[in-house]
């Protein structure tokens, strides 16, 4: 690979010692990159990527792309489609990773040490949040804004000092961060600089101080988050369309008209007359962090948050990070694993237990409606009464955050919650965009405090610079109007598939299996997910083999994918506007940060959950044929499993 260096992300990585490349070499890379961009596979342009062997990780992706662009081998679309740095675009797309690589090489940095963000503030904030000692900031610019400084010091408890002049060596362990309008060549940096933030990029020099990967203890417990983790939990990488435009040297798009889109978001939430405009952010988690920061401010920086123990892993981890760095949030959970556990009952029990604890100025209850991954309902009328009782009993102001991502057309606020402040949170990355971009939205009811809550959420989105980019807004403006039709058609495919699955499992195994799907009561409330989950019964051959049962769900999914690759994709998302069924085992994907103890509770007979998510258009007969063949393989009398 000549002069090119891509440091491995291990404990030996400390100082980036990349050898500068020649202008002739970078010209060759740019010309080769132009060829690559003409052969970009369509699978690189979506929001979800395969979580099978093609998901090679960021380092391996760079290791494949660097020699390809530095050499002269033919660049083929089908070969590119075998490599993905991440399994979801928020973590980094193939094109945003290539952009990071190019920017690194142009300035003499190691590609593995450069990260782009869909934000001009998060490169600096990510360094501050991952630091364990004082950060000396040179050339602060807009980061010295009073409101941003207050957020960093009062909420995030960041230890930093703005420093004038040329960078000098700090005390032992201190981090020196340089902020520059234009990126300096690495060879021109002061030897004391540990990282450079420039616009929406972060260039790491000393990765012993500014971590490339999470630091965990011997038991796998998080000790210190990396830059990559903060990026994926608070925002995301530069969106794919912008990354492609920047790689091509093209101008970025103008902002589209959003009047119809904003009105539609309010209608989907069931509060069309809400006065404050919806907040729309670059990722779903970006809107949640703005929501939580606003709640902290309005709750006098002393807040309880109650959520399901099996809530989406990103939501759970973000809350834990915010709790850890601020010391101002107490996270409580309720368990809903198992077919007989009811959401409202478990929330009621959790709040009853919290009544005996410290009284907080504000209590935020966050629920998925319906729940992930088992599509359970919550009686919202009953919930309002429970929340009102808790407020009366404790004196804590109670607010509700409803995550309607699995069924954004459910209009949950229609005719409900006249007294309780409610925020409807939606990951626009799914059904509203059709899976063509990431995004998140917040809409509130007409409650006065809720309006204030959303107004302050807008302010925190400004401080984090996580509002949706114009390329994302254009996709949302072009696709939102088909949301209802897309969801209804996908839901009908899911209905047909779950009925077929239950009947076929009974036939091949002789055992009854109940799919976790919406009830008639949920359908009557216009809850229309296109996703369901299930625990397959243990085949006779592995009834007494706990290890085999623990691995069975993933083996089943892997075989199903290989049996019909044109119609099934192994990935974590849903709400897709395509013809592919998305299949995954949540315990090994979306619940990656959830404890093994909690995930074990959702296993039945030792078999973990499998989740299917359906598209609006598909060859149902081909899918069920692949499903039948896979079931027969694992449940036939001769199956060894």
C-alpha positions as CSV (number, residue, x, y, z in Angstrom):
1,X,0.0,0.0,0.0
2,X,3.0,2.3,-0.3
3,X,2.8,5.4,1.8
4,X,-0.8,4.7,3.0
5,X,-1.4,3.9,6.7
6,X,-4.7,2.9,8.3
7,X,-4.1,2.2,12.0
8,X,-5.9,-0.7,13.6
9,X,-8.4,0.3,16.3
10,X,-6.8,-1.5,19.2
11,X,-5.2,-0.6,22.4
12,X,-1.8,-0.1,20.8
13,X,-3.2,2.8,18.7
14,X,-2.0,6.0,20.2
15,X,-0.4,8.6,17.9
16,X,-1.4,8.8,14.2
17,X,2.0,8.5,12.4
18,X,0.6,8.4,8.9
19,X,3.2,9.2,6.3
20,X,2.2,12.1,4.1
21,X,1.2,11.2,0.6
22,X,2.4,12.9,-2.6
23,X,0.2,15.1,-4.8
24,X,0.6,12.6,-7.5
25,X,-0.8,9.8,-5.3
26,X,-3.8,11.9,-4.2
27,X,-4.5,12.8,-7.9
28,X,-4.5,9.1,-8.7
29,X,-6.9,8.3,-5.8
30,X,-9.3,11.1,-6.9
31,X,-9.3,9.8,-10.5
32,X,-10.0,6.3,-9.3
33,X,-12.7,7.6,-6.9
34,X,-14.4,9.2,-9.9
35,X,-14.6,5.7,-11.5
36,X,-15.9,4.2,-8.2
37,X,-18.7,6.7,-8.0
38,X,-19.9,5.7,-11.4
39,X,-20.1,2.1,-10.1
40,X,-21.8,2.7,-6.7
41,X,-24.2,-0.2,-6.0
42,X,-27.7,0.7,-5.1
43,X,-27.3,-1.1,-1.8
44,X,-24.9,1.6,-0.8
45,X,-27.5,4.3,-1.1
46,X,-30.1,3.1,1.3
47,X,-30.3,3.5,5.1
48,X,-30.0,-0.2,6.1
49,X,-27.2,-2.5,5.2
50,X,-26.8,-6.3,5.4
51,X,-25.8,-7.5,8.9
52,X,-24.4,-10.7,7.5
53,X,-20.8,-11.3,6.3
54,X,-20.9,-8.2,4.1
55,X,-21.0,-6.1,7.2
56,X,-17.2,-6.0,7.6
57,X,-16.8,-3.0,10.0
58,X,-15.3,0.4,9.4
59,X,-11.6,-0.7,9.6
60,X,-11.9,-3.6,7.2
61,X,-13.9,-1.4,4.8
62,X,-11.1,1.1,4.8
63,X,-8.5,-1.7,4.4
64,X,-10.4,-2.9,1.3
65,X,-11.0,0.6,-0.3
66,X,-7.5,2.0,0.2
67,X,-5.6,-0.4,-2.0
68,X,-8.4,-0.5,-4.5
69,X,-8.2,3.3,-5.0
70,X,-4.4,3.3,-4.8
71,X,-4.1,0.5,-7.4
72,X,-5.3,-0.1,-10.9
73,X,-7.6,-3.2,-10.5
74,X,-10.9,-2.9,-12.3
75,X,-13.6,-1.3,-10.0
76,X,-16.8,-3.4,-10.2
77,X,-20.2,-2.7,-8.8
78,X,-20.7,-6.3,-7.7
79,X,-17.5,-6.3,-5.8
80,X,-18.2,-3.0,-4.0
81,X,-21.6,-4.5,-2.9
82,X,-19.7,-7.0,-0.7
83,X,-18.4,-4.4,1.7
84,X,-20.2,-2.3,4.3
85,X,-18.6,-0.4,7.1
86,X,-21.7,-0.5,9.3
87,X,-25.2,-2.1,9.3
88,X,-27.1,1.2,9.5
89,X,-26.5,4.5,7.8
90,X,-26.6,6.6,11.1
91,X,-23.4,4.8,12.1
92,X,-21.7,5.7,8.9
93,X,-22.4,4.9,5.2
94,X,-20.0,3.5,2.6
95,X,-19.9,7.0,1.0
96,X,-19.5,9.0,4.2
97,X,-16.6,6.6,5.1
98,X,-15.0,7.2,1.7
99,X,-15.4,10.9,2.3
100,X,-13.6,10.6,5.6
101,X,-10.9,8.6,4.0
102,X,-10.4,11.1,1.2
103,X,-10.3,14.1,3.6
104,X,-7.8,12.2,5.8
105,X,-5.4,11.4,3.0
106,X,-5.5,14.9,1.6
107,X,-4.2,16.3,4.8
108,X,-1.9,13.5,5.9
109,X,-4.1,11.9,8.7
110,X,-4.9,8.2,9.1
111,X,-8.3,7.4,7.5
112,X,-9.4,5.5,10.6
113,X,-8.8,8.6,12.7
114,X,-11.2,10.9,10.8
115,X,-15.0,11.2,11.4
116,X,-17.6,13.3,9.7
117,X,-20.8,14.4,11.5
118,X,-24.1,15.8,10.3
119,X,-23.4,18.7,12.7
120,X,-20.8,21.4,13.1
121,X,-21.1,21.2,16.9
122,X,-20.9,17.5,17.6
123,X,-17.2,17.0,16.5
124,X,-16.2,19.3,19.5
125,X,-18.9,18.0,21.8
126,X,-18.0,14.4,21.2
127,X,-14.4,15.1,22.3
128,X,-15.7,16.8,25.4
129,X,-18.1,14.0,26.3
130,X,-15.5,11.2,25.9
131,X,-12.7,13.1,27.8
132,X,-11.6,12.1,31.3
133,X,-9.5,15.1,31.9
134,X,-9.4,18.8,31.0
135,X,-9.8,19.7,27.3
136,X,-7.9,22.9,26.2
137,X,-9.7,24.4,23.2
138,X,-7.8,26.6,20.8
139,X,-9.8,28.7,18.3
140,X,-13.2,28.1,19.8
141,X,-15.3,30.4,17.5
142,X,-19.1,29.6,17.7
143,X,-18.5,27.0,20.4
144,X,-18.1,30.0,22.9
145,X,-21.8,30.8,22.5
146,X,-23.1,31.4,26.1
147,X,-26.0,29.0,25.7
148,X,-23.8,26.2,24.3
149,X,-21.3,26.7,27.1
150,X,-24.0,26.5,29.7
151,X,-25.3,23.2,28.2
152,X,-21.8,21.8,28.1
153,X,-20.9,22.8,31.7
154,X,-24.3,22.5,33.5
155,X,-25.7,19.4,31.8
156,X,-22.8,17.5,30.2
157,X,-20.4,18.5,33.1
158,X,-17.6,19.0,30.5
159,X,-14.2,20.1,31.8
160,X,-12.7,22.5,29.3
161,X,-10.9,25.8,29.0
162,X,-10.8,28.2,26.0
163,X,-7.2,29.1,25.4
164,X,-5.7,31.8,23.1
165,X,-2.4,31.7,21.2
166,X,-0.5,28.7,19.9
167,X,-1.2,25.2,21.4
168,X,1.1,24.3,24.3
169,X,1.4,21.1,26.3
170,X,-1.2,20.7,29.0
171,X,-0.8,18.9,32.3
172,X,-0.5,15.1,32.2
173,X,-3.6,13.5,30.6
174,X,-5.0,16.8,29.3
175,X,-6.4,16.9,25.8
176,X,-5.5,19.7,23.4
177,X,-8.3,20.3,20.8
178,X,-7.7,22.8,18.0
179,X,-10.7,24.2,16.1
180,X,-9.9,25.5,12.6
181,X,-12.0,26.9,9.9
182,X,-9.8,25.2,7.4
183,X,-8.1,21.8,8.1
184,X,-4.4,22.2,8.7
185,X,-2.0,19.6,7.2
186,X,-1.0,17.2,9.9
187,X,2.6,17.9,9.3
188,X,2.0,21.6,10.2
189,X,0.2,20.8,13.5
190,X,1.7,21.6,16.9
191,X,3.1,18.4,18.4
192,X,0.8,19.1,21.4
193,X,-2.5,18.9,19.5
194,X,-4.5,15.7,20.1
195,X,-7.4,16.4,17.7
196,X,-8.6,19.0,15.2
197,X,-12.3,19.9,14.7
198,X,-13.1,21.7,11.4
199,X,-16.7,22.2,10.5
200,X,-18.4,18.8,10.4
201,X,-15.2,16.8,10.6
202,X,-13.0,15.6,13.5
203,X,-9.4,14.7,12.9
204,X,-7.9,12.6,15.7
205,X,-4.1,12.6,16.2
206,X,-3.8,10.9,19.6
207,X,-6.4,8.1,19.9
208,X,-5.2,7.1,23.3
209,X,-6.8,10.3,24.6
210,X,-9.5,10.7,22.0
211,X,-10.9,7.1,21.7
212,X,-11.7,5.4,18.3
213,X,-13.4,2.5,20.0
214,X,-15.3,2.0,23.3
215,X,-13.4,1.1,26.4
216,X,-14.9,-1.7,28.3
217,X,-14.0,-3.7,31.4
218,X,-13.3,-7.5,31.5
219,X,-17.0,-8.2,31.7
220,X,-17.9,-6.1,28.7
221,X,-19.3,-3.2,30.8
222,X,-18.9,0.2,29.3
223,X,-16.2,2.3,30.9
224,X,-15.8,5.1,28.4
225,X,-17.6,5.8,25.2
226,X,-15.7,6.4,21.9
227,X,-16.2,9.2,19.4
228,X,-18.0,6.7,17.2
229,X,-20.6,5.9,19.9
230,X,-21.3,9.5,20.7
231,X,-21.8,10.2,17.0
232,X,-24.3,7.4,16.6
233,X,-26.2,8.1,19.8
234,X,-26.5,11.9,19.5
235,X,-26.5,12.4,15.7
236,X,-24.9,10.6,12.8
237,X,-22.5,10.8,9.9
238,X,-23.0,13.2,7.0
239,X,-26.1,11.9,5.1
240,X,-25.4,9.8,2.0
241,X,-26.7,12.3,-0.6
242,X,-24.5,15.0,0.8
243,X,-21.5,12.7,1.1
244,X,-22.0,11.7,-2.6
245,X,-22.3,15.4,-3.6
246,X,-19.1,16.3,-1.7
247,X,-17.2,13.5,-3.2
248,X,-18.3,14.6,-6.6
249,X,-17.5,18.3,-5.9
250,X,-21.2,19.3,-6.4
251,X,-23.2,21.9,-4.6
252,X,-25.5,20.8,-1.8
253,X,-29.3,21.2,-2.4
254,X,-31.4,24.1,-1.3
255,X,-34.0,23.8,1.4
256,X,-37.5,22.6,0.1
257,X,-40.9,24.0,1.1
258,X,-42.0,22.1,4.2
259,X,-45.5,23.4,4.8
260,X,-47.3,20.3,3.7
261,X,-44.8,18.0,5.5
262,X,-45.1,19.8,8.8
263,X,-48.9,19.8,8.6
264,X,-48.8,16.1,7.9
265,X,-46.6,15.3,10.8
266,X,-49.1,17.0,13.1
267,X,-52.0,15.1,11.5
268,X,-50.2,11.8,12.0
269,X,-49.7,12.6,15.7
270,X,-53.4,13.5,16.0
271,X,-52.9,17.1,16.9
272,X,-53.2,19.1,13.7
273,X,-53.8,22.4,15.5
274,X,-50.6,22.3,17.7
275,X,-49.1,25.7,17.6
276,X,-45.3,25.0,17.7
277,X,-43.8,23.7,14.4
278,X,-42.6,20.1,14.5
279,X,-38.9,19.6,15.2
280,X,-37.2,17.6,12.4
281,X,-33.7,16.4,13.0
282,X,-31.0,14.5,11.1
283,X,-31.6,11.2,12.9
284,X,-34.3,9.9,15.3
285,X,-31.9,9.9,18.2
286,X,-31.0,13.5,17.6
287,X,-34.6,14.5,18.2
288,X,-34.7,12.4,21.4
289,X,-31.5,14.1,22.9
290,X,-33.0,17.5,22.2
291,X,-36.3,16.4,23.8
292,X,-34.4,15.0,26.9
293,X,-32.2,18.1,27.3
294,X,-35.3,20.3,27.2
295,X,-37.0,18.1,29.8
296,X,-33.9,18.5,32.0
297,X,-34.0,22.2,31.8
298,X,-37.7,22.4,32.5
299,X,-37.3,19.9,35.3
300,X,-34.7,21.9,37.2
301,X,-32.0,19.5,36.1
302,X,-33.5,16.7,38.3
303,X,-35.6,14.3,36.3
304,X,-36.9,10.7,36.4
305,X,-37.2,8.8,33.1
306,X,-39.2,5.6,32.9
307,X,-38.9,3.4,29.9
308,X,-39.2,-0.3,29.0
309,X,-36.2,-2.4,29.8
310,X,-36.4,-3.7,26.2
311,X,-36.8,-0.3,24.5
312,X,-34.8,0.3,21.4
313,X,-31.1,0.0,22.3
314,X,-30.2,3.4,21.0
315,X,-32.8,5.1,23.1
316,X,-31.7,3.2,26.2
317,X,-28.0,3.8,25.7
318,X,-28.5,7.5,25.0
319,X,-30.4,7.9,28.2
320,X,-27.7,6.1,30.1
321,X,-25.0,8.3,28.6
322,X,-26.9,11.5,29.5
323,X,-27.6,10.2,33.0
324,X,-23.9,9.3,33.5
325,X,-22.5,12.6,32.3
326,X,-25.1,14.9,33.8
327,X,-25.9,13.2,37.1
328,X,-29.3,14.8,36.7
329,X,-31.3,11.8,35.4
330,X,-32.4,8.7,37.2
331,X,-33.4,6.0,34.7
332,X,-36.1,3.5,35.7
333,X,-37.4,0.6,33.7
334,X,-40.3,-1.7,33.5
335,X,-40.2,-5.2,32.0
336,X,-42.8,-6.3,29.4
337,X,-41.2,-9.6,28.3
338,X,-43.5,-12.5,28.0
339,X,-46.9,-13.0,26.4
340,X,-48.9,-12.2,29.5
341,X,-47.2,-9.0,30.6
342,X,-49.3,-5.9,29.9
343,X,-47.7,-2.5,29.3
344,X,-50.1,-0.4,31.3
345,X,-50.0,-2.8,34.2
346,X,-46.2,-2.7,34.3
347,X,-46.0,1.1,34.0
348,X,-48.5,1.3,36.9
349,X,-46.4,-1.0,39.0
350,X,-43.2,0.9,38.2
351,X,-44.7,4.3,39.1
352,X,-46.1,2.9,42.3
353,X,-42.6,1.8,43.3
354,X,-41.2,5.2,42.3
355,X,-43.7,6.9,44.7
356,X,-41.6,5.8,47.6
357,X,-38.4,7.2,46.2
358,X,-37.0,10.7,45.9
359,X,-39.5,13.2,44.4
360,X,-38.3,14.8,41.2
361,X,-39.6,18.0,39.7
362,X,-40.3,16.2,36.5
363,X,-41.0,12.6,35.5
364,X,-40.9,11.6,31.8
365,X,-42.5,8.3,30.8
366,X,-41.3,7.1,27.4
367,X,-43.2,4.2,25.7
368,X,-43.1,2.7,22.3
369,X,-46.6,2.6,20.8
370,X,-46.8,-0.3,19.9
371,X,-43.8,-1.8,21.7
372,X,-40.6,-3.2,20.0
373,X,-40.2,-6.0,19.2
374,X,-43.5,-7.6,20.4
375,X,-46.1,-5.1,19.2
376,X,-47.9,-4.8,22.6
377,X,-50.6,-2.2,23.1
378,X,-51.0,0.4,25.9
379,X,-54.4,1.6,26.9
380,X,-53.8,5.4,26.5
381,X,-57.0,6.4,28.3
382,X,-56.0,4.3,31.2
383,X,-52.4,5.6,31.0
384,X,-53.6,9.2,31.3
385,X,-55.4,8.3,34.5
386,X,-52.3,6.6,35.9
387,X,-50.0,9.6,35.0
388,X,-52.5,12.0,36.6
389,X,-52.6,9.9,39.8
390,X,-48.7,9.9,40.0
391,X,-48.6,13.7,39.5
392,X,-51.2,14.2,42.3
393,X,-49.5,11.8,44.7
394,X,-46.0,13.0,44.2
395,X,-46.2,16.6,43.1
396,X,-43.9,15.8,40.2
397,X,-44.9,17.2,36.8
398,X,-45.4,14.2,34.5
399,X,-44.8,14.3,30.8
400,X,-45.3,11.5,28.3
401,X,-43.1,10.8,25.2
402,X,-44.9,8.4,22.8
403,X,-42.6,6.7,20.2
404,X,-45.0,5.9,17.3
405,X,-42.3,4.8,14.9
406,X,-43.8,1.3,14.3
407,X,-47.2,2.9,13.4
408,X,-46.9,6.6,12.7
409,X,-50.4,6.8,11.4
410,X,-52.0,5.9,14.7
411,X,-52.9,9.5,15.6
412,X,-52.5,8.7,19.4
413,X,-53.3,12.3,20.6
414,X,-56.7,12.5,18.9
415,X,-59.2,13.2,21.7
416,X,-56.8,12.2,24.4
417,X,-54.4,13.8,26.9
418,X,-56.2,17.1,27.6
419,X,-54.2,17.7,30.8
420,X,-51.0,15.7,30.3
421,X,-48.1,17.2,28.2
422,X,-47.4,14.7,25.5
423,X,-44.6,14.6,22.9
424,X,-45.0,12.3,19.9
425,X,-41.6,11.1,18.8
426,X,-41.1,9.4,15.4
427,X,-38.1,8.0,13.6
428,X,-38.6,9.4,10.1
429,X,-36.0,6.9,8.9
430,X,-38.7,4.3,8.7
431,X,-42.2,4.6,7.2
432,X,-42.4,8.3,6.7
433,X,-39.3,8.5,4.5
434,X,-39.8,5.0,3.1
435,X,-36.3,4.1,4.4
436,X,-34.6,6.6,2.0
437,X,-33.1,8.8,4.6
438,X,-32.7,9.1,8.4
439,X,-34.6,11.6,10.5
440,X,-36.5,12.2,13.6
441,X,-39.5,14.4,14.5
442,X,-41.2,15.8,17.6
443,X,-44.8,16.9,17.7
444,X,-46.7,17.9,20.9
445,X,-50.3,18.3,21.9
446,X,-51.9,21.7,22.8
447,X,-50.9,21.5,26.4
448,X,-49.1,24.8,27.4
449,X,-46.2,23.0,29.0
450,X,-45.9,20.6,26.1
451,X,-45.6,23.6,23.7
452,X,-42.8,25.0,26.0
453,X,-41.1,21.6,26.0
454,X,-41.1,21.5,22.2
455,X,-39.9,25.1,21.9
456,X,-36.9,24.4,24.1
457,X,-36.3,21.1,22.2
458,X,-35.9,23.3,19.1
459,X,-33.3,25.4,21.0
460,X,-31.3,22.4,22.0
461,X,-31.3,21.1,18.4
462,X,-29.8,24.4,17.4
463,X,-27.1,24.1,20.1
464,X,-26.3,20.6,18.9
465,X,-26.7,21.6,15.2
466,X,-28.7,18.5,14.5
467,X,-31.6,19.8,12.4
468,X,-32.2,17.8,9.2
469,X,-30.0,18.6,6.3
470,X,-31.6,19.9,3.1
471,X,-30.9,16.7,1.2
472,X,-32.9,14.8,3.9
473,X,-35.7,17.4,3.9
474,X,-36.1,17.0,0.2
475,X,-36.5,13.2,0.5
476,X,-39.0,13.7,3.3
477,X,-40.9,16.3,1.4
478,X,-41.1,14.0,-1.6
479,X,-42.1,10.8,0.2
480,X,-44.3,11.7,3.2
481,X,-47.6,12.0,1.3
482,X,-47.6,8.2,0.6
483,X,-47.0,7.3,4.3
484,X,-50.6,6.0,5.0
485,X,-50.8,3.9,1.8
486,X,-47.3,2.5,2.3
487,X,-48.1,1.5,5.9
488,X,-51.5,0.0,5.1
489,X,-50.1,-2.1,2.2
490,X,-47.2,-3.3,4.2
491,X,-49.5,-4.1,7.1
492,X,-51.7,-6.3,4.9
493,X,-48.6,-8.2,3.8
494,X,-47.6,-8.8,7.4
495,X,-51.1,-10.0,8.2
496,X,-51.0,-12.6,5.5
497,X,-47.5,-13.7,6.4
498,X,-48.2,-14.1,10.1
499,X,-51.3,-16.2,9.5
500,X,-49.3,-18.4,7.1
501,X,-46.4,-18.7,9.6
502,X,-48.5,-19.8,12.5
503,X,-50.3,-22.4,10.5
504,X,-47.1,-23.8,8.9
505,X,-45.3,-24.0,12.3
506,X,-48.2,-26.0,13.6
507,X,-48.0,-28.4,10.6
508,X,-44.3,-29.0,10.7
509,X,-43.7,-29.1,14.4
510,X,-47.0,-30.2,15.9
511,X,-46.7,-27.3,18.3
512,X,-48.8,-24.1,18.6
513,X,-46.8,-20.9,18.1
514,X,-48.4,-17.5,18.7
515,X,-47.0,-14.6,16.7
516,X,-46.6,-11.3,18.6
517,X,-48.7,-9.0,16.5
518,X,-51.4,-6.4,17.0
519,X,-54.8,-7.3,18.4
520,X,-58.2,-6.3,17.1
521,X,-58.3,-3.6,19.8
522,X,-55.1,-2.1,18.4
523,X,-56.5,-2.3,14.9
524,X,-59.6,-0.4,16.0
525,X,-57.3,2.4,17.2
526,X,-55.7,2.5,13.7
527,X,-52.4,1.0,14.9
528,X,-51.0,-0.6,11.8
529,X,-47.5,-2.0,12.1
530,X,-46.0,-4.1,9.3
531,X,-43.7,-5.9,11.8
532,X,-44.2,-8.9,14.0
533,X,-42.0,-11.1,16.2
534,X,-42.2,-14.7,17.3
535,X,-40.4,-17.4,19.3
536,X,-40.1,-20.6,17.3
537,X,-40.8,-23.8,19.3
538,X,-37.6,-25.9,20.0
539,X,-37.3,-28.7,17.4
540,X,-37.3,-32.2,19.0
541,X,-33.6,-32.8,18.1
542,X,-32.5,-29.9,20.4
543,X,-35.0,-30.0,23.2
544,X,-32.4,-30.8,25.8
545,X,-29.5,-28.8,24.2
546,X,-29.4,-25.3,25.7
547,X,-26.5,-24.2,23.6
548,X,-28.3,-25.3,20.4
549,X,-31.5,-23.6,21.4
550,X,-29.7,-20.3,22.1
551,X,-28.2,-20.3,18.6
552,X,-31.4,-21.6,16.9
553,X,-33.1,-18.3,16.1
554,X,-30.0,-16.9,14.3
555,X,-29.5,-20.1,12.4
556,X,-33.1,-20.0,11.3
557,X,-32.7,-16.4,10.0
558,X,-29.4,-17.1,8.3
559,X,-30.8,-20.1,6.4
560,X,-34.0,-18.2,5.4
561,X,-32.0,-15.3,4.0
562,X,-29.8,-17.6,1.8
563,X,-32.9,-19.4,0.6
564,X,-34.5,-16.3,-1.0
565,X,-31.8,-13.5,-1.2
566,X,-33.8,-11.6,-3.8
567,X,-36.7,-11.1,-1.4
568,X,-35.2,-11.1,2.1
569,X,-32.6,-8.9,3.6
570,X,-30.9,-9.5,7.0
571,X,-31.1,-6.1,8.6
572,X,-32.5,-4.2,11.6
573,X,-34.9,-1.7,10.1
574,X,-38.5,-1.5,8.9
575,X,-40.9,0.8,7.0
576,X,-39.1,0.2,3.8
577,X,-40.4,1.3,0.4
578,X,-39.1,-1.7,-1.6
579,X,-39.9,-5.3,-2.1
580,X,-37.7,-6.9,0.6
581,X,-38.7,-8.5,3.9
582,X,-36.3,-7.4,6.6
583,X,-35.4,-10.2,9.1
584,X,-33.3,-10.0,12.3
585,X,-32.8,-11.4,15.7
586,X,-33.3,-8.4,18.0
587,X,-31.1,-9.8,20.8
588,X,-28.1,-9.7,18.4
589,X,-28.9,-6.5,16.6
590,X,-31.2,-3.7,17.8
591,X,-30.8,-4.8,21.4
592,X,-27.0,-5.0,21.3
593,X,-26.6,-2.7,24.3
594,X,-29.4,-4.4,26.4
595,X,-28.2,-6.7,29.1
596,X,-28.1,-10.4,28.5
597,X,-30.3,-10.9,31.6
598,X,-33.0,-8.8,30.2
599,X,-32.8,-10.3,26.7
600,X,-33.0,-13.8,28.2
601,X,-36.4,-13.0,29.6
602,X,-37.9,-12.6,26.1
603,X,-36.7,-16.1,25.1
604,X,-39.4,-18.8,25.1
605,X,-38.2,-22.4,25.7
606,X,-34.6,-21.2,25.3
607,X,-35.4,-19.8,21.8
608,X,-34.8,-16.1,21.1
609,X,-37.2,-13.8,19.3
610,X,-37.1,-13.4,15.5
611,X,-38.5,-10.2,13.9
612,X,-39.9,-9.9,10.4
613,X,-40.7,-6.5,8.8
614,X,-42.7,-6.3,5.6
615,X,-42.6,-4.0,2.6
616,X,-45.7,-2.5,0.7
617,X,-45.0,-4.6,-2.4
618,X,-43.6,-8.1,-2.4
619,X,-43.9,-11.6,-3.9
620,X,-45.7,-13.2,-1.0
621,X,-45.8,-16.6,-2.6
622,X,-42.1,-16.7,-3.1
623,X,-41.5,-15.5,0.5
624,X,-43.8,-18.1,2.0
625,X,-42.2,-20.8,-0.2
626,X,-38.8,-19.9,1.2
627,X,-40.3,-19.8,4.7
628,X,-41.9,-23.2,4.3
629,X,-38.7,-24.8,3.0
630,X,-36.7,-23.3,5.9
631,X,-39.2,-24.6,8.5
632,X,-39.1,-28.1,6.9
633,X,-35.3,-28.1,7.1
634,X,-35.3,-27.4,10.8
635,X,-38.4,-29.4,11.9
636,X,-38.3,-32.5,9.7
637,X,-37.8,-35.8,11.6
638,X,-34.3,-36.1,10.1
639,X,-33.2,-32.6,11.0
640,X,-30.0,-32.5,13.1
641,X,-30.0,-28.7,13.6
